[in-house]
Amino acid sequence: MILASELVTKRLALSDMGAELYTVLHKGEVLYEHLTEEEYFDTMEDLSQRFYETGSPNPSELDTRIIQKD
């Protein structure tokens, strides 16, 4: 049984999702911008796999900018 307060908390957490947008840069150049949190995590996973396979882009050369949505 789920308590009503738990449902409210879960709904609030879901409504807060997407309150931020992410931009991924490589050596100062924008690779991806205006990503949702889910898109950002998927993109970082893809970049990790690409680095493992090809050696590029090096994670130390990546930056992330987080923008608060109003």
C-alpha positions as CSV (number, residue, x, y, z in Angstrom):
1,M,0.0,0.0,0.0
2,I,1.4,3.4,-1.0
3,L,0.6,6.3,1.4
4,A,-1.0,9.4,-0.1
5,S,2.0,11.5,1.1
6,E,4.4,9.2,-0.8
7,L,2.3,9.8,-4.0
8,V,2.5,13.5,-3.5
9,T,6.2,13.4,-3.0
10,K,6.7,11.2,-6.1
11,R,4.5,13.6,-8.2
12,L,6.5,16.6,-6.9
13,A,9.8,14.9,-7.8
14,L,8.5,14.1,-11.3
15,S,7.2,17.6,-11.8
16,D,10.7,19.0,-10.8
17,M,12.3,16.8,-13.4
18,G,13.3,18.8,-16.5
19,A,13.7,21.9,-14.4
20,E,17.3,22.0,-15.7
21,L,18.7,21.8,-19.2
22,Y,22.2,20.6,-19.9
23,T,24.8,21.6,-22.5
24,V,27.8,19.4,-23.2
25,L,31.0,21.0,-24.5
26,H,34.2,19.4,-25.8
27,K,37.3,21.7,-25.7
28,G,34.9,24.7,-25.4
29,E,32.8,23.7,-28.5
30,V,29.1,22.8,-28.0
31,L,28.4,19.2,-28.8
32,Y,24.9,19.0,-27.4
33,E,22.6,21.7,-25.9
34,H,19.3,22.0,-24.3
35,L,19.3,18.4,-23.1
36,T,16.8,17.1,-20.5
37,E,18.3,15.2,-17.6
38,E,17.4,11.9,-19.2
39,E,18.9,13.0,-22.6
40,Y,22.0,14.2,-20.8
41,F,22.5,10.8,-19.0
42,D,21.9,8.9,-22.3
43,T,24.4,11.2,-24.1
44,M,27.1,10.8,-21.4
45,E,26.6,7.0,-21.7
46,D,27.0,7.2,-25.5
47,L,30.2,9.4,-25.1
48,S,31.6,7.0,-22.6
49,Q,31.1,4.1,-25.0
50,R,32.6,6.1,-27.8
51,F,35.7,6.9,-25.6
52,Y,36.1,3.2,-24.7
53,E,35.9,2.2,-28.4
54,T,37.9,5.0,-30.0
55,G,39.8,6.9,-27.3
56,S,37.9,10.1,-28.0
57,P,36.5,12.4,-26.7
58,N,38.6,12.3,-23.6
59,P,36.4,12.8,-20.5
60,S,38.8,15.4,-19.1
61,E,38.1,17.5,-22.2
62,L,34.3,17.6,-21.6
63,D,32.4,20.2,-19.7
64,T,28.8,20.4,-18.7
65,R,26.8,23.6,-18.3
66,I,23.5,23.4,-16.4
67,I,20.8,25.9,-17.1
68,Q,17.8,26.4,-14.8
69,K,14.5,26.5,-16.6
70,D,12.0,29.0,-15.3
